[in-house]
């Protein structure tokens, strides 16, 4: 596995990046975010997740970047596409599983009207990793699904609001958890955000739940993702036999949004904003 150099490490093993490193992360993040923007017109009823993967590969090639996920730990796709009650790491082209409130039988990977899906893309640009995901809706979301998407989006932004020197990672997790549970939804515990930079995954693990004042203290120059996964039902998940796809155990819907951020002197630099204001599937952001 590639080792990152430069800057310094904290006692918790978290890399503190130099000021000039922010530019590299902004470039990588912009490419990843633009790819997700360009996917918007393709996410429609009748489209397949395999078809979306093909579009993503074409967009990555056109951008001059490299997919970080093709070949990563044996994974062979340029995206993860997680539909309805798939929490994360959904494999494009796989059969879409039936979910709790769905009256349709699924025999392929075709999107139906009302499906919600997270698309996660990570690219490498000049050695820097741009990692982001967001929710999409095929057609028109059902009211309970739209509410889940909204709460998950807002939870991410509330977590980012806690990013500033002197706060802790526990402060981020606590803010997200308190908000989500206040809407009678649950935060997934089995997956978390992570450090990144010139490597795909590094310290710290960024939990989306926790107690205020706990965990490592944030310092200027830290780079990491915040990517809360929120369930309409209980938080428990199960990984399927393909060893990638994680679903909610109770088959209720799940949603996720992800930004890559850097800690600045007074807050957070979001590396992956949507160029077209399309980060939220139904509202400009």
C-alpha positions in Angstrom: 0.0 0.0 0.0 1.3 3.5 -0.9 2.6 5.5 2.1 2.1 9.2 2.3 4.9 11.5 3.1 5.3 15.3 3.8 3.9 17.4 6.6 4.0 15.8 10.0 2.1 13.2 12.0 0.2 13.8 15.3 0.5 11.4 18.2 -2.7 9.8 16.9 -1.1 9.1 13.5 -3.0 11.8 11.7 -1.1 13.6 9.0 -0.9 17.4 9.1 -0.6 18.6 5.5 1.2 21.7 4.2 -0.7 24.7 3.0 0.2 24.0 -0.7 -1.4 20.5 -0.3 -4.9 22.1 -0.2 -4.6 23.0 -3.9 -4.0 19.4 -4.9 -7.0 18.3 -2.9 -9.2 21.0 -4.4 -8.2 19.9 -7.9 -9.0 16.2 -7.2 -12.2 17.0 -5.4 -13.4 19.3 -8.3 -13.0 16.5 -10.8 -14.9 14.0 -8.7 -17.7 16.5 -8.0 -18.0 17.4 -11.7 -18.4 13.7 -12.6 -21.2 13.4 -10.1 -22.8 16.5 -11.6 -22.5 15.1 -15.1 -24.4 12.0 -14.0 -27.6 13.8 -13.0 -29.4 13.5 -16.4 -28.5 9.8 -16.6 -30.3 8.9 -13.3 -33.8 8.2 -14.5 -36.3 5.3 -14.3 -35.2 2.6 -16.8 -31.5 3.3 -16.5 -29.4 0.5 -15.1 -26.7 0.8 -12.5 -24.4 -1.0 -14.9 -25.2 1.7 -17.5 -24.3 4.4 -14.9 -21.0 2.7 -14.3 -20.2 2.8 -18.0 -21.0 6.6 -18.0 -18.8 7.1 -15.0 -15.9 5.3 -16.6 -16.2 7.5 -19.7 -16.3 10.6 -17.6 -13.2 9.6 -15.6 -11.3 8.9 -18.9 -12.4 12.2 -20.4 -11.3 14.1 -17.2 -7.8 12.7 -17.5 -8.0 11.3 -14.0 -7.7 7.7 -12.7 -10.3 5.7 -10.8 -9.1 4.9 -7.3 -11.5 2.0 -6.8 -10.7 -0.2 -9.9 -8.4 -2.9 -8.5 -8.7 -1.6 -4.9 -8.7 -4.8 -2.7 -10.0 -6.7 -5.7 -12.9 -4.3 -6.5 -13.4 -4.0 -10.3 -15.6 -0.9 -10.7 -15.2 2.8 -10.9 -18.1 3.5 -8.6 -20.2 2.2 -5.8 -23.9 2.5 -6.5 -26.1 1.8 -3.4 -29.9 1.7 -4.1 -32.7 2.0 -1.6 -31.8 -0.2 1.4 -28.2 -0.7 0.3 -26.1 1.2 2.9 -22.8 1.4 0.9 -20.5 -0.4 -1.4 -23.3 -1.4 -3.8 -21.8 -3.1 -6.9 -22.9 -1.6 -10.3 -24.7 -4.1 -12.5 -25.8 -6.3 -9.5 -29.5 -7.1 -9.1 -31.3 -4.4 -7.2 -32.7 -6.0 -4.1 -36.3 -5.7 -3.0 -36.8 -3.3 -0.1 -39.4 -3.2 2.6 -41.9 -0.9 1.0 -41.3 -1.9 -2.6 -44.1 -3.9 -4.3 -41.9 -4.7 -7.3 -39.9 -7.8 -7.9 -36.4 -7.0 -9.1 -34.8 -9.3 -11.7 -32.0 -7.0 -12.9 -30.3 -3.7 -12.0 -32.9 -1.4 -13.6 -33.9 1.7 -11.7 -37.6 2.2 -11.0 -39.5 5.4 -10.4 -39.0 6.5 -6.8 -35.7 4.6 -6.2 -33.1 6.6 -4.3 -29.5 5.8 -4.7 -26.1 6.9 -3.5 -23.3 7.1 -6.1 -19.7 7.2 -4.7 -16.7 8.1 -6.9 -13.1 8.5 -6.0 -10.5 9.7 -8.6 -6.8 10.4 -8.5 -5.5 13.7 -9.9 -1.8 14.4 -9.8 -1.5 11.9 -7.0 -4.3 13.4 -4.9 -7.5 11.5 -4.0 -10.9 13.2 -4.6 -13.6 11.2 -2.8 -17.3 12.2 -2.7 -20.7 10.7 -2.9 -24.3 12.0 -3.0 -27.9 10.9 -3.3 -29.9 10.8 -6.5 -33.6 10.1 -7.2 -34.9 8.1 -10.2 -38.1 10.0 -11.0 -39.9 11.3 -7.9 -39.1 10.2 -4.4 -41.8 9.1 -2.0 -42.3 11.5 0.9 -40.6 9.3 3.5 -37.6 8.8 1.2 -37.3 12.5 0.4 -37.3 13.2 4.2 -34.5 10.6 4.7 -32.4 12.3 2.0 -33.0 15.7 3.5 -32.1 14.7 7.0 -28.9 12.9 5.8 -27.8 15.9 3.7 -28.4 18.2 6.7 -26.5 15.8 9.0 -23.4 16.0 6.8 -23.5 19.8 6.8 -24.0 20.0 10.5 -21.0 17.7 11.0 -18.9 19.9 8.7 -19.9 23.0 10.8 -18.1 21.4 13.7 -14.8 21.2 11.8 -12.4 23.8 13.2 -9.1 23.7 15.2 -9.7 22.8 18.8 -12.8 20.8 18.3 -12.6 17.0 18.5 -13.8 14.2 16.2 -16.2 13.3 18.9 -17.8 16.7 18.5 -18.4 16.0 14.8 -20.0 12.6 15.5 -22.1 13.9 18.4 -23.5 16.7 16.3 -24.5 14.3 13.5 -26.0 11.7 15.8 -28.0 14.1 17.9 -29.5 15.7 14.8 -30.4 12.3 13.1 -31.9 10.8 16.2 -33.9 13.9 16.8 -35.6 13.1 13.5 -36.3 9.5 14.7 -33.8 8.0 12.3 -30.5 6.1 13.1 -26.8 6.5 12.3 -24.9 3.5 10.9 -22.1 2.4 13.2 -20.4 -0.1 11.0 -18.8 2.3 8.5 -17.2 5.7 8.9 -15.3 8.5 7.2 -11.5 8.4 6.9 -8.4 10.4 6.4 -7.1 10.8 2.8 -4.7 12.9 0.7 -2.1 11.2 -1.4 -3.5 7.9 -0.1 -7.1 6.6 -0.3 -7.5 5.7 3.4 -5.6 6.9 6.4 -6.1 7.9 10.0 -8.4 9.0 11.5 -11.5 7.0 11.5 -14.3 9.6 11.4 -17.3 8.2 13.3 -20.7 9.7 12.7 -21.8 9.2 16.4 -20.0 9.8 19.7 -19.6 12.0 22.7 -18.5 15.6 22.6 -14.9 16.4 23.7 -13.7 12.9 22.9 -11.3 11.6 20.2 -8.4 13.4 18.6 -8.3 17.2 18.5 -8.7 18.8 15.1 -5.7 20.7 13.8 -5.2 22.9 10.7 -4.0 20.7 7.8 -5.9 17.6 8.6 -7.7 16.1 5.5 -10.6 13.6 5.9 -14.1 12.6 4.7 -17.3 13.0 6.5 -19.9 10.6 5.1 -22.8 9.8 7.4 -25.1 6.9 6.5 -28.5 7.3 7.9 -31.3 4.6 8.1 -35.0 5.1 8.3 -35.1 2.1 10.6 -32.5 0.5 12.9 -28.7 1.1 12.5 -27.6 -2.5 12.0 -26.2 -3.6 8.7 -25.3 -6.9 7.0 -22.6 -7.5 4.3 -23.8 -9.8 1.6 -21.9 -12.8 0.2 -20.2 -10.7 -2.5 -18.2 -9.3 0.5 -18.9 -5.7 -0.6 -22.6 -4.9 -0.5 -23.8 -3.7 2.9 -27.6 -3.5 3.5 -29.8 -2.6 6.4 -30.8 -5.6 8.4 -34.4 -4.5 8.7 -34.6 -3.7 4.9 -35.6 -0.1 5.6 -34.1 2.7 3.4 -30.7 4.1 3.9 -29.1 7.3 2.5 -25.5 8.8 2.5 -23.8 12.0 1.5 -20.0 12.5 1.6 -17.6 15.4 1.3 -13.8 15.5 1.6 -12.7 18.4 3.8 -9.5 20.0 5.1 -9.2 21.8 8.4 -8.3 25.5 8.0 -7.4 28.1 10.6 -11.0 28.9 11.3 -13.2 26.1 9.8 -13.4 23.6 7.0 -12.4 23.8 3.3 -14.8 21.5 1.4 -12.8 20.0 -1.4 -15.8 18.4 -3.2 -18.5 21.1 -3.7 -20.9 20.6 -6.7 -19.8 22.9 -9.5 -23.4 23.1 -10.7 -25.0 23.4 -7.2 -26.4 19.8 -7.7 -25.1 18.1 -4.5 -28.7 17.8 -3.1 -30.8 15.9 -5.6 -33.8 18.2 -5.4 -32.5 21.5 -4.1 -29.6 23.7 -5.2 -26.7 23.5 -2.7 
